[in-house]
Amino acid sequence: MSPVLYDHLAEAIKDPDAIRVRDDLICLRFETMKVYSALGAVRHLLDTGVVSPGDTLIDSSSGIYAHALALACHRYGMKCHIVGSTTVDRTLRIQLEILGATVEQVPSSNNLQLDQNLRVRRINEILRANPSYHWMRQYHDDIHYLGYSAVARLIDELVPTGPLCLVGGVGTGASTGAIAQYLRNSGRDVNLVGVQPFGSVTFGAEKTCDPDMIIAGIGSSIEFQNVRHDLYDRLHWVSFEYAMSAAVDLLRSSGVFAGLSAGAAYLSAMYEHACDSSRRHVFIAADTGNRYAESAFARHAEAFSLDAMRPREISSLEELAVPWSAMSWDRRDASRLADAYAVEEVRS
């Protein structure tokens, strides 16, 4: 293969490494997955004249999107302002500042809902003072779907025939949902399995809390308006403890060093593959494990073995329970979210 010379780092790092971690189980390991989303969105905004080179783009982030947006702004000559959570560590913050982004972080909080609400409130304050800024609205705008058409094409080339199962964090909706939508539009038979943390409002788990922490980036205690619920066939809610254990196993067994969302996706994909081996299973590792080195990987001695972890299969959100629950969603739309709480009376 001839070497490729890129014009910018954002283009070079966006493509994932495809790694077979088990038979018929493929990991797509990204350095920072949301570069696809940020590049696609910024390019579209420029092409349509919504923004111009030199304008300031602003958004909130727990880390991955902050890096992606800063790279996209650097690539296209834009200014960037990030309102970050406390998970934006010193190493990332220094990179963002050198790339030209301005960064501010909300006060530390153990409550994700408070953290996210504070960040959104701060963005609104900044926009009132700077009406020329463009809010990227990664939590709400469908524009972030655009960049993932390339990931769908990559998966289509990687697994050219047969039914697929795609497993990964639901996040803002513009990741696993977007990839599955593009694959289905091309005619592929795709089951989509979304991974959520306990405490996330997106699929109704806000009443069930994780005693350790909510895994940042794959769920939220505020509504994400660009999530298309009707794209998802199955859902898994995974605790920090189980995601950490699976991320440790992934590193130990395959050498893949990836974040907590990757651990949760790996664990869920292993289970789904055991239930339906007729499909090739692809799971998403959206970022590296660097920012979780101390909070998760340093606790590797506490990790459970994969064989010790099994999900609680539920038919109603009323049955949702830590540390791991799984449910058939059957592509219900958001209007039927309330129905998922009702246990069918015919059980009796």
Contacts in CASP RR format, 6 or more apart in sequence:
PFRMAT RR
TARGET T0000
AUTHOR 0000-0000-0000
METHOD contacts of the structure
MODEL  1
MSPVLYDHLAEAIKDPDAIRVRDDLICLRFETMKVYSALGAVRHLLDTGV
VSPGDTLIDSSSGIYAHALALACHRYGMKCHIVGSTTVDRTLRIQLEILG
ATVEQVPSSNNLQLDQNLRVRRINEILRANPSYHWMRQYHDDIHYLGYSA
VARLIDELVPTGPLCLVGGVGTGASTGAIAQYLRNSGRDVNLVGVQPFGS
VTFGAEKTCDPDMIIAGIGSSIEFQNVRHDLYDRLHWVSFEYAMSAAVDL
LRSSGVFAGLSAGAAYLSAMYEHACDSSRRHVFIAADTGNRYAESAFARH
AEAFSLDAMRPREISSLEELAVPWSAMSWDRRDASRLADAYAVEEVRS
4 12 0 8 1.000
6 12 0 8 1.000
8 71 0 8 1.000
8 74 0 8 1.000
8 75 0 8 1.000
9 71 0 8 1.000
10 35 0 8 1.000
10 38 0 8 1.000
10 39 0 8 1.000
10 68 0 8 1.000
10 71 0 8 1.000
10 72 0 8 1.000
10 74 0 8 1.000
10 75 0 8 1.000
11 39 0 8 1.000
11 75 0 8 1.000
13 31 0 8 1.000
13 32 0 8 1.000
13 35 0 8 1.000
13 71 0 8 1.000
14 30 0 8 1.000
14 32 0 8 1.000
14 35 0 8 1.000
14 36 0 8 1.000
14 39 0 8 1.000
15 154 0 8 1.000
16 28 0 8 1.000
16 29 0 8 1.000
16 30 0 8 1.000
16 33 0 8 1.000
16 151 0 8 1.000
16 154 0 8 1.000
16 285 0 8 1.000
17 28 0 8 1.000
17 29 0 8 1.000
18 26 0 8 1.000
18 27 0 8 1.000
18 28 0 8 1.000
18 29 0 8 1.000
18 158 0 8 1.000
19 26 0 8 1.000
19 27 0 8 1.000
19 29 0 8 1.000
19 254 0 8 1.000
19 256 0 8 1.000
20 26 0 8 1.000
20 27 0 8 1.000
21 27 0 8 1.000
21 250 0 8 1.000
21 253 0 8 1.000
21 254 0 8 1.000
21 256 0 8 1.000
21 266 0 8 1.000
22 270 0 8 1.000
22 273 0 8 1.000
24 273 0 8 1.000
24 277 0 8 1.000
24 279 0 8 1.000
24 280 0 8 1.000
24 281 0 8 1.000
25 269 0 8 1.000
25 270 0 8 1.000
25 273 0 8 1.000
25 281 0 8 1.000
25 283 0 8 1.000
26 158 0 8 1.000
26 159 0 8 1.000
26 280 0 8 1.000
26 281 0 8 1.000
26 282 0 8 1.000
26 283 0 8 1.000
27 250 0 8 1.000
27 254 0 8 1.000
27 256 0 8 1.000
27 258 0 8 1.000
27 262 0 8 1.000
27 266 0 8 1.000
27 282 0 8 1.000
27 283 0 8 1.000
27 285 0 8 1.000
28 151 0 8 1.000
28 154 0 8 1.000
28 155 0 8 1.000
28 282 0 8 1.000
28 283 0 8 1.000
28 284 0 8 1.000
28 285 0 8 1.000
29 256 0 8 1.000
29 258 0 8 1.000
29 262 0 8 1.000
29 285 0 8 1.000
30 284 0 8 1.000
30 285 0 8 1.000
30 286 0 8 1.000
30 287 0 8 1.000
31 287 0 8 1.000
31 288 0 8 1.000
32 64 0 8 1.000
32 67 0 8 1.000
32 68 0 8 1.000
32 71 0 8 1.000
32 286 0 8 1.000
32 287 0 8 1.000
32 288 0 8 1.000
33 64 0 8 1.000
33 68 0 8 1.000
33 175 0 8 1.000
33 284 0 8 1.000
33 286 0 8 1.000
33 287 0 8 1.000
34 64 0 8 1.000
34 65 0 8 1.000
34 67 0 8 1.000
34 68 0 8 1.000
34 69 0 8 1.000
34 138 0 8 1.000
34 175 0 8 1.000
34 286 0 8 1.000
35 67 0 8 1.000
35 68 0 8 1.000
35 71 0 8 1.000
35 72 0 8 1.000
36 147 0 8 1.000
36 148 0 8 1.000
36 150 0 8 1.000
36 151 0 8 1.000
37 65 0 8 1.000
37 68 0 8 1.000
37 138 0 8 1.000
37 144 0 8 1.000
37 147 0 8 1.000
37 148 0 8 1.000
37 174 0 8 1.000
37 175 0 8 1.000
38 65 0 8 1.000
38 68 0 8 1.000
38 69 0 8 1.000
38 71 0 8 1.000
38 72 0 8 1.000
38 136 0 8 1.000
39 68 0 8 1.000
39 71 0 8 1.000
39 72 0 8 1.000
39 75 0 8 1.000
39 147 0 8 1.000
40 72 0 8 1.000
40 143 0 8 1.000
40 146 0 8 1.000
40 147 0 8 1.000
41 72 0 8 1.000
41 136 0 8 1.000
41 141 0 8 1.000
41 143 0 8 1.000
41 144 0 8 1.000
41 146 0 8 1.000
41 147 0 8 1.000
42 51 0 8 1.000
42 57 0 8 1.000
42 69 0 8 1.000
42 72 0 8 1.000
42 73 0 8 1.000
42 75 0 8 1.000
42 76 0 8 1.000
42 78 0 8 1.000
43 76 0 8 1.000
44 143 0 8 1.000
44 146 0 8 1.000
45 51 0 8 1.000
45 134 0 8 1.000
45 143 0 8 1.000
46 52 0 8 1.000
46 53 0 8 1.000
46 76 0 8 1.000
50 134 0 8 1.000
51 57 0 8 1.000
51 78 0 8 1.000
51 134 0 8 1.000
53 76 0 8 1.000
53 77 0 8 1.000
53 78 0 8 1.000
54 77 0 8 1.000
54 78 0 8 1.000
54 79 0 8 1.000
55 78 0 8 1.000
55 79 0 8 1.000
55 132 0 8 1.000
55 133 0 8 1.000
55 134 0 8 1.000
56 78 0 8 1.000
56 79 0 8 1.000
56 80 0 8 1.000
56 81 0 8 1.000
56 130 0 8 1.000
56 132 0 8 1.000
56 133 0 8 1.000
56 134 0 8 1.000
57 69 0 8 1.000
57 73 0 8 1.000
57 78 0 8 1.000
57 79 0 8 1.000
57 80 0 8 1.000
57 81 0 8 1.000
57 133 0 8 1.000
57 134 0 8 1.000
57 135 0 8 1.000
57 136 0 8 1.000
58 80 0 8 1.000
58 81 0 8 1.000
58 82 0 8 1.000
58 83 0 8 1.000
58 123 0 8 1.000
58 126 0 8 1.000
58 127 0 8 1.000
58 133 0 8 1.000
58 134 0 8 1.000
58 135 0 8 1.000
58 136 0 8 1.000
59 65 0 8 1.000
59 66 0 8 1.000
59 69 0 8 1.000
59 82 0 8 1.000
59 83 0 8 1.000
59 123 0 8 1.000
59 135 0 8 1.000
59 136 0 8 1.000
59 137 0 8 1.000
59 138 0 8 1.000
60 82 0 8 1.000
60 83 0 8 1.000
60 84 0 8 1.000
60 85 0 8 1.000
60 116 0 8 1.000
60 119 0 8 1.000
60 120 0 8 1.000
60 122 0 8 1.000
60 123 0 8 1.000
60 138 0 8 1.000
60 139 0 8 1.000
61 69 0 8 1.000
61 82 0 8 1.000
61 83 0 8 1.000
61 84 0 8 1.000
61 85 0 8 1.000
61 88 0 8 1.000
61 138 0 8 1.000
62 84 0 8 1.000
62 85 0 8 1.000
62 87 0 8 1.000
62 88 0 8 1.000
62 216 0 8 1.000
62 217 0 8 1.000
63 84 0 8 1.000
63 85 0 8 1.000
63 87 0 8 1.000
63 88 0 8 1.000
63 92 0 8 1.000
63 216 0 8 1.000
63 291 0 8 1.000
64 217 0 8 1.000
64 286 0 8 1.000
64 287 0 8 1.000
65 138 0 8 1.000
66 82 0 8 1.000
66 84 0 8 1.000
66 88 0 8 1.000
66 92 0 8 1.000
66 96 0 8 1.000
66 101 0 8 1.000
66 103 0 8 1.000
67 92 0 8 1.000
67 95 0 8 1.000
67 96 0 8 1.000
69 80 0 8 1.000
69 82 0 8 1.000
69 101 0 8 1.000
69 136 0 8 1.000
69 138 0 8 1.000
70 80 0 8 1.000
70 82 0 8 1.000
70 95 0 8 1.000
70 96 0 8 1.000
70 99 0 8 1.000
70 100 0 8 1.000
70 101 0 8 1.000
71 99 0 8 1.000
72 78 0 8 1.000
73 79 0 8 1.000
73 80 0 8 1.000
73 99 0 8 1.000
73 100 0 8 1.000
73 101 0 8 1.000
74 80 0 8 1.000
74 99 0 8 1.000
74 100 0 8 1.000
79 100 0 8 1.000
80 96 0 8 1.000
80 99 0 8 1.000
80 100 0 8 1.000
80 101 0 8 1.000
80 102 0 8 1.000
81 101 0 8 1.000
81 102 0 8 1.000
81 103 0 8 1.000
81 104 0 8 1.000
81 126 0 8 1.000
81 133 0 8 1.000
82 88 0 8 1.000
82 96 0 8 1.000
82 101 0 8 1.000
82 102 0 8 1.000
82 103 0 8 1.000
82 104 0 8 1.000
83 104 0 8 1.000
83 105 0 8 1.000
83 106 0 8 1.000
83 119 0 8 1.000
83 122 0 8 1.000
83 123 0 8 1.000
83 126 0 8 1.000
84 103 0 8 1.000
84 104 0 8 1.000
84 105 0 8 1.000
84 106 0 8 1.000
84 119 0 8 1.000
85 105 0 8 1.000
85 106 0 8 1.000
85 115 0 8 1.000
85 116 0 8 1.000
85 119 0 8 1.000
85 216 0 8 1.000
86 105 0 8 1.000
86 106 0 8 1.000
86 108 0 8 1.000
86 109 0 8 1.000
86 115 0 8 1.000
87 216 0 8 1.000
87 291 0 8 1.000
88 96 0 8 1.000
88 103 0 8 1.000
88 105 0 8 1.000
89 291 0 8 1.000
91 290 0 8 1.000
92 291 0 8 1.000
93 103 0 8 1.000
93 105 0 8 1.000
96 103 0 8 1.000
97 103 0 8 1.000
104 122 0 8 1.000
106 115 0 8 1.000
106 118 0 8 1.000
106 119 0 8 1.000
106 122 0 8 1.000
107 118 0 8 1.000
109 115 0 8 1.000
109 118 0 8 1.000
110 213 0 8 1.000
112 199 0 8 1.000
112 214 0 8 1.000
112 216 0 8 1.000
112 220 0 8 1.000
112 221 0 8 1.000
113 221 0 8 1.000
113 222 0 8 1.000
116 220 0 8 1.000
116 221 0 8 1.000
116 222 0 8 1.000
117 222 0 8 1.000
120 222 0 8 1.000
123 135 0 8 1.000
126 133 0 8 1.000
127 133 0 8 1.000
127 135 0 8 1.000
136 144 0 8 1.000
138 144 0 8 1.000
138 172 0 8 1.000
138 174 0 8 1.000
139 172 0 8 1.000
139 220 0 8 1.000
139 222 0 8 1.000
139 224 0 8 1.000
139 225 0 8 1.000
139 226 0 8 1.000
140 224 0 8 1.000
140 225 0 8 1.000
140 226 0 8 1.000
141 226 0 8 1.000
142 174 0 8 1.000
142 226 0 8 1.000
144 172 0 8 1.000
144 173 0 8 1.000
144 174 0 8 1.000
144 178 0 8 1.000
144 226 0 8 1.000
145 173 0 8 1.000
145 174 0 8 1.000
145 177 0 8 1.000
145 178 0 8 1.000
145 181 0 8 1.000
145 226 0 8 1.000
147 178 0 8 1.000
148 174 0 8 1.000
148 175 0 8 1.000
148 177 0 8 1.000
148 178 0 8 1.000
148 179 0 8 1.000
148 182 0 8 1.000
149 178 0 8 1.000
149 182 0 8 1.000
151 179 0 8 1.000
151 182 0 8 1.000
152 178 0 8 1.000
152 179 0 8 1.000
152 182 0 8 1.000
152 183 0 8 1.000
152 186 0 8 1.000
153 182 0 8 1.000
155 164 0 8 1.000
155 166 0 8 1.000
155 179 0 8 1.000
155 183 0 8 1.000
155 282 0 8 1.000
156 183 0 8 1.000
156 186 0 8 1.000
156 188 0 8 1.000
158 282 0 8 1.000
159 280 0 8 1.000
159 282 0 8 1.000
162 188 0 8 1.000
162 189 0 8 1.000
162 279 0 8 1.000
162 280 0 8 1.000
163 188 0 8 1.000
163 189 0 8 1.000
163 190 0 8 1.000
163 191 0 8 1.000
163 278 0 8 1.000
163 279 0 8 1.000
163 280 0 8 1.000
164 183 0 8 1.000
164 188 0 8 1.000
164 189 0 8 1.000
164 190 0 8 1.000
164 191 0 8 1.000
164 279 0 8 1.000
164 280 0 8 1.000
164 281 0 8 1.000
164 282 0 8 1.000
165 190 0 8 1.000
165 191 0 8 1.000
165 192 0 8 1.000
165 193 0 8 1.000
165 269 0 8 1.000
165 272 0 8 1.000
165 273 0 8 1.000
165 276 0 8 1.000
165 279 0 8 1.000
165 280 0 8 1.000
165 281 0 8 1.000
165 282 0 8 1.000
166 176 0 8 1.000
166 179 0 8 1.000
166 180 0 8 1.000
166 183 0 8 1.000
166 190 0 8 1.000
166 191 0 8 1.000
166 192 0 8 1.000
166 193 0 8 1.000
166 282 0 8 1.000
166 283 0 8 1.000
166 284 0 8 1.000
167 176 0 8 1.000
167 193 0 8 1.000
167 194 0 8 1.000
167 195 0 8 1.000
167 265 0 8 1.000
167 268 0 8 1.000
167 269 0 8 1.000
167 272 0 8 1.000
167 281 0 8 1.000
167 282 0 8 1.000
167 283 0 8 1.000
167 284 0 8 1.000
168 175 0 8 1.000
168 176 0 8 1.000
168 193 0 8 1.000
168 194 0 8 1.000
168 195 0 8 1.000
168 218 0 8 1.000
168 261 0 8 1.000
168 264 0 8 1.000
168 265 0 8 1.000
168 268 0 8 1.000
168 269 0 8 1.000
168 283 0 8 1.000
168 284 0 8 1.000
168 286 0 8 1.000
169 175 0 8 1.000
169 176 0 8 1.000
169 194 0 8 1.000
169 195 0 8 1.000
169 196 0 8 1.000
169 217 0 8 1.000
169 218 0 8 1.000
169 219 0 8 1.000
169 261 0 8 1.000
169 264 0 8 1.000
169 265 0 8 1.000
169 284 0 8 1.000
169 286 0 8 1.000
170 176 0 8 1.000
170 177 0 8 1.000
170 194 0 8 1.000
170 195 0 8 1.000
170 196 0 8 1.000
170 200 0 8 1.000
170 202 0 8 1.000
170 203 0 8 1.000
170 218 0 8 1.000
170 219 0 8 1.000
170 227 0 8 1.000
170 232 0 8 1.000
170 235 0 8 1.000
171 202 0 8 1.000
171 217 0 8 1.000
171 218 0 8 1.000
171 219 0 8 1.000
171 220 0 8 1.000
171 224 0 8 1.000
171 227 0 8 1.000
172 217 0 8 1.000
172 224 0 8 1.000
172 226 0 8 1.000
172 227 0 8 1.000
173 224 0 8 1.000
173 226 0 8 1.000
173 227 0 8 1.000
173 228 0 8 1.000
174 226 0 8 1.000
175 284 0 8 1.000
175 286 0 8 1.000
176 192 0 8 1.000
176 194 0 8 1.000
176 284 0 8 1.000
177 192 0 8 1.000
177 228 0 8 1.000
177 231 0 8 1.000
177 232 0 8 1.000
180 190 0 8 1.000
180 192 0 8 1.000
180 231 0 8 1.000
181 228 0 8 1.000
181 231 0 8 1.000
183 190 0 8 1.000
184 190 0 8 1.000
191 233 0 8 1.000
191 234 0 8 1.000
191 272 0 8 1.000
191 276 0 8 1.000
191 279 0 8 1.000
192 231 0 8 1.000
192 232 0 8 1.000
192 233 0 8 1.000
192 234 0 8 1.000
193 232 0 8 1.000
193 233 0 8 1.000
193 234 0 8 1.000
193 235 0 8 1.000
193 236 0 8 1.000
193 268 0 8 1.000
193 269 0 8 1.000
193 272 0 8 1.000
194 232 0 8 1.000
194 234 0 8 1.000
194 235 0 8 1.000
194 236 0 8 1.000
194 268 0 8 1.000
195 218 0 8 1.000
195 235 0 8 1.000
195 236 0 8 1.000
195 237 0 8 1.000
195 238 0 8 1.000
195 261 0 8 1.000
195 264 0 8 1.000
195 265 0 8 1.000
195 268 0 8 1.000
196 202 0 8 1.000
196 203 0 8 1.000
196 205 0 8 1.000
196 218 0 8 1.000
196 219 0 8 1.000
196 235 0 8 1.000
196 236 0 8 1.000
196 237 0 8 1.000
196 238 0 8 1.000
197 205 0 8 1.000
197 210 0 8 1.000
197 214 0 8 1.000
197 215 0 8 1.000
197 218 0 8 1.000
197 219 0 8 1.000
197 237 0 8 1.000
197 238 0 8 1.000
197 239 0 8 1.000
197 240 0 8 1.000
197 264 0 8 1.000
198 205 0 8 1.000
198 208 0 8 1.000
198 209 0 8 1.000
198 210 0 8 1.000
198 214 0 8 1.000
198 237 0 8 1.000
198 239 0 8 1.000
198 320 0 8 1.000
198 322 0 8 1.000
199 205 0 8 1.000
199 206 0 8 1.000
199 207 0 8 1.000
199 208 0 8 1.000
199 209 0 8 1.000
199 210 0 8 1.000
199 214 0 8 1.000
199 221 0 8 1.000
200 206 0 8 1.000
200 214 0 8 1.000
200 218 0 8 1.000
200 219 0 8 1.000
200 220 0 8 1.000
200 221 0 8 1.000
200 237 0 8 1.000
201 220 0 8 1.000
201 221 0 8 1.000
201 222 0 8 1.000
201 223 0 8 1.000
202 219 0 8 1.000
202 220 0 8 1.000
202 223 0 8 1.000
202 224 0 8 1.000
202 227 0 8 1.000
203 229 0 8 1.000
203 232 0 8 1.000
203 235 0 8 1.000
203 237 0 8 1.000
203 317 0 8 1.000
203 329 0 8 1.000
203 337 0 8 1.000
203 340 0 8 1.000
204 317 0 8 1.000
204 337 0 8 1.000
204 340 0 8 1.000
205 237 0 8 1.000
205 317 0 8 1.000
205 320 0 8 1.000
206 221 0 8 1.000
207 320 0 8 1.000
208 237 0 8 1.000
208 320 0 8 1.000
208 321 0 8 1.000
208 322 0 8 1.000
209 322 0 8 1.000
210 239 0 8 1.000
210 240 0 8 1.000
210 322 0 8 1.000
211 322 0 8 1.000
212 239 0 8 1.000
212 240 0 8 1.000
212 241 0 8 1.000
213 240 0 8 1.000
213 295 0 8 1.000
214 221 0 8 1.000
214 240 0 8 1.000
215 238 0 8 1.000
215 240 0 8 1.000
215 243 0 8 1.000
215 260 0 8 1.000
215 261 0 8 1.000
215 264 0 8 1.000
217 261 0 8 1.000
218 261 0 8 1.000
218 264 0 8 1.000
227 334 0 8 1.000
228 333 0 8 1.000
229 329 0 8 1.000
229 331 0 8 1.000
229 332 0 8 1.000
229 333 0 8 1.000
229 334 0 8 1.000
229 336 0 8 1.000
229 337 0 8 1.000
230 331 0 8 1.000
230 332 0 8 1.000
230 333 0 8 1.000
230 334 0 8 1.000
231 331 0 8 1.000
232 329 0 8 1.000
232 331 0 8 1.000
233 328 0 8 1.000
233 329 0 8 1.000
233 330 0 8 1.000
233 331 0 8 1.000
234 272 0 8 1.000
234 326 0 8 1.000
234 327 0 8 1.000
234 328 0 8 1.000
234 329 0 8 1.000
235 326 0 8 1.000
235 327 0 8 1.000
235 329 0 8 1.000
236 264 0 8 1.000
236 267 0 8 1.000
236 268 0 8 1.000
236 271 0 8 1.000
236 311 0 8 1.000
236 324 0 8 1.000
236 325 0 8 1.000
236 326 0 8 1.000
237 320 0 8 1.000
237 324 0 8 1.000
237 325 0 8 1.000
237 326 0 8 1.000
238 246 0 8 1.000
238 263 0 8 1.000
238 264 0 8 1.000
238 267 0 8 1.000
238 268 0 8 1.000
238 323 0 8 1.000
238 324 0 8 1.000
239 322 0 8 1.000
239 323 0 8 1.000
239 324 0 8 1.000
240 260 0 8 1.000
240 296 0 8 1.000
241 304 0 8 1.000
241 323 0 8 1.000
242 264 0 8 1.000
242 267 0 8 1.000
242 304 0 8 1.000
242 309 0 8 1.000
242 323 0 8 1.000
242 324 0 8 1.000
243 260 0 8 1.000
243 261 0 8 1.000
243 263 0 8 1.000
243 264 0 8 1.000
243 267 0 8 1.000
243 296 0 8 1.000
244 260 0 8 1.000
244 263 0 8 1.000
244 292 0 8 1.000
244 296 0 8 1.000
244 297 0 8 1.000
244 299 0 8 1.000
244 302 0 8 1.000
244 303 0 8 1.000
245 267 0 8 1.000
245 302 0 8 1.000
245 303 0 8 1.000
245 304 0 8 1.000
245 305 0 8 1.000
245 306 0 8 1.000
245 309 0 8 1.000
246 263 0 8 1.000
246 264 0 8 1.000
246 266 0 8 1.000
246 267 0 8 1.000
246 306 0 8 1.000
246 309 0 8 1.000
247 258 0 8 1.000
247 259 0 8 1.000
247 260 0 8 1.000
247 262 0 8 1.000
247 263 0 8 1.000
247 266 0 8 1.000
247 289 0 8 1.000
247 292 0 8 1.000
247 296 0 8 1.000
247 297 0 8 1.000
248 296 0 8 1.000
248 297 0 8 1.000
248 300 0 8 1.000
248 303 0 8 1.000
249 266 0 8 1.000
249 303 0 8 1.000
249 305 0 8 1.000
249 306 0 8 1.000
250 256 0 8 1.000
250 258 0 8 1.000
250 262 0 8 1.000
250 263 0 8 1.000
250 266 0 8 1.000
250 285 0 8 1.000
251 257 0 8 1.000
251 258 0 8 1.000
251 297 0 8 1.000
256 262 0 8 1.000
256 285 0 8 1.000
257 288 0 8 1.000
257 289 0 8 1.000
257 290 0 8 1.000
258 285 0 8 1.000
258 286 0 8 1.000
258 287 0 8 1.000
258 288 0 8 1.000
258 289 0 8 1.000
259 285 0 8 1.000
259 286 0 8 1.000
259 287 0 8 1.000
259 288 0 8 1.000
259 289 0 8 1.000
259 291 0 8 1.000
259 292 0 8 1.000
259 296 0 8 1.000
260 292 0 8 1.000
260 296 0 8 1.000
261 284 0 8 1.000
261 285 0 8 1.000
261 286 0 8 1.000
261 287 0 8 1.000
262 283 0 8 1.000
262 284 0 8 1.000
262 285 0 8 1.000
262 286 0 8 1.000
262 287 0 8 1.000
262 289 0 8 1.000
263 285 0 8 1.000
265 283 0 8 1.000
265 284 0 8 1.000
265 285 0 8 1.000
266 283 0 8 1.000
266 285 0 8 1.000
267 306 0 8 1.000
267 309 0 8 1.000
267 324 0 8 1.000
268 283 0 8 1.000
268 311 0 8 1.000
268 326 0 8 1.000
269 281 0 8 1.000
269 282 0 8 1.000
269 283 0 8 1.000
270 306 0 8 1.000
271 310 0 8 1.000
271 311 0 8 1.000
271 326 0 8 1.000
272 281 0 8 1.000
273 279 0 8 1.000
273 281 0 8 1.000
289 296 0 8 1.000
289 297 0 8 1.000
309 323 0 8 1.000
309 324 0 8 1.000
310 324 0 8 1.000
311 324 0 8 1.000
311 325 0 8 1.000
311 326 0 8 1.000
312 319 0 8 1.000
312 321 0 8 1.000
312 324 0 8 1.000
312 325 0 8 1.000
312 326 0 8 1.000
313 325 0 8 1.000
313 326 0 8 1.000
313 327 0 8 1.000
314 320 0 8 1.000
314 321 0 8 1.000
314 325 0 8 1.000
314 326 0 8 1.000
314 327 0 8 1.000
315 327 0 8 1.000
315 328 0 8 1.000
315 343 0 8 1.000
315 344 0 8 1.000
316 340 0 8 1.000
316 341 0 8 1.000
316 342 0 8 1.000
316 343 0 8 1.000
317 327 0 8 1.000
317 340 0 8 1.000
317 341 0 8 1.000
318 341 0 8 1.000
318 343 0 8 1.000
319 325 0 8 1.000
319 343 0 8 1.000
327 340 0 8 1.000
329 340 0 8 1.000
332 339 0 8 1.000
332 340 0 8 1.000
END
